[in-house]
Amino acid sequence: MRTHYALRQSQRLRQRPPIRLLVIGILLAFAFSFLRSCSAAASAPEELERRINDLIRASGAETVAVAYHDLDTGQELLINPDVSFHAASTMKVPVMMEVYRQVAARKIRLDQRAPIKNDFVSLADGSHYSLSAESDSEQSLYKRIGQTETIRELVRLMITVSSNLAANLLMERVTPERVMDLMRAIGANNMRVLRGVEDGKAFQKGLNNTTTARDLMVIMRLIAERGAVSAKASDEMIKVMLDQKFNEGIPAGLPPGVRVSHKTGSITRINHDAAIVYPKGRKPYVLVVLTRGIDDEKRAHKLIADISRVVYEATTAAGSRESR
């Protein structure tokens, strides 16, 4: 009986693969899985760029620039990042940043009251000009000419409803030169904030506020990382931009409930959106989309929203792959 038992045990051992082979097999399977995931991750940016370029070609836009930075992974995607565009109202974000820098330096206070006026000096020749209430997205401030308002409220109006009058009042107080100094200090080297809004004579001479997608990405990333002036100032700027009222662009391409801190800008055939997007359960990402040459504003908004959608899908899909 013992002999038969020993024989059966010996046969079982011969039938089992050696432990060393099992370990090697497991390691090879793990390596294959790892390489496959690395290959998928490596192809993801190329696939995202292809999808965005398909959307751009179908839109008929003259020029589109996209800058994307994921604070969670460090991944970036840049399309025409250094092409210069008229900044439109995106230049109001650097103005807001300089306001907070001067608050930190105790040169001004957020609760300080500033006179409300509609008389400004042209960069072109020093002549005076005024803004048109009908051309502004916010009219109530014009009814209060001669009164005062706090710096904090002017910042809110400038960003959330893109008030041109509030922007000019703040620009005059903090000065374009100081705004430009700040932009150079943070590395937004091609952002030009030269003048207030609706300076027609300066516009005719080509003295315009301009930006690139890369520069706006630098600005929004610094705010998102809580490094713009200070962590507190950055948090306050994020909060202001979270209350943005014009949401036809980047937010329109996102699922309900996704928070977006952003600033839009538009003039004739120009539509932009620069945003910090907060998907649930992960760090945010920065997305900037600049467009030129689309006559129909609704089509421009749709393009920006479509780009936002594919970026969000790619970003959250990558996060799902990494968590598996």
C-alpha angles and dihedrals in degrees: 000000000000090000092052092047092050090049092053091049091050091051091051092051091050090051094053117083113244114267090240091060091049091053092048091049092051092048092049091050091050092048091050091050091048094049091047091052090047090051091050091048091048092051094046097081091048092050091048091050090050092052092048092048090051089055092048093051092048092050096063091224118160093223134356127184125193129188121181130177124176111209089196098058105011090238116150135191121192128186116178088339097167100043109120120237134179100266096219109181096339085087087073090076093064088046090053090048092052090049089057091045091055090046089054089049089050093238091123136009128226090228091048113117121233127197115255111227139151103216122102139168120245118237088216102063111345094259120140126254138171135212126249115238090207091059093049124088090221120049106169094083090062090061089061100056108149093029128091137245135189121261088237093057092046089054091050093050092045093054109030099042097015096238109194092197092054089047093053093047091052094042090054091051100046094029128225090253091062091046089053091048089055093048091053091047093056095042100256087133100166098044110111120195103175107149151000125278123283096018092154097183092051090048091054090053092050094250096142140152107252138180144177128221090246093055093050089048090053090051097046093043091053090052092045091051089051091241100117105111091318140339090261094048091047091051090051092049091049089051092051092051092046086066092058110146099201105075105155093110128049096359091052090065095054133085116262114276098030107129119229126190105194153137127221130202132192142168130153108325091348123105126166141170128187117187151171106216121202112202113190118267099013144064117283129258131217120232127182123183120182121184134188132181104028109127097195110068092203090057090050090051090049092052091051091046092049092051089048090052096052091045091052092047092050093046097049093041089054089051090051092052092050093050093054 
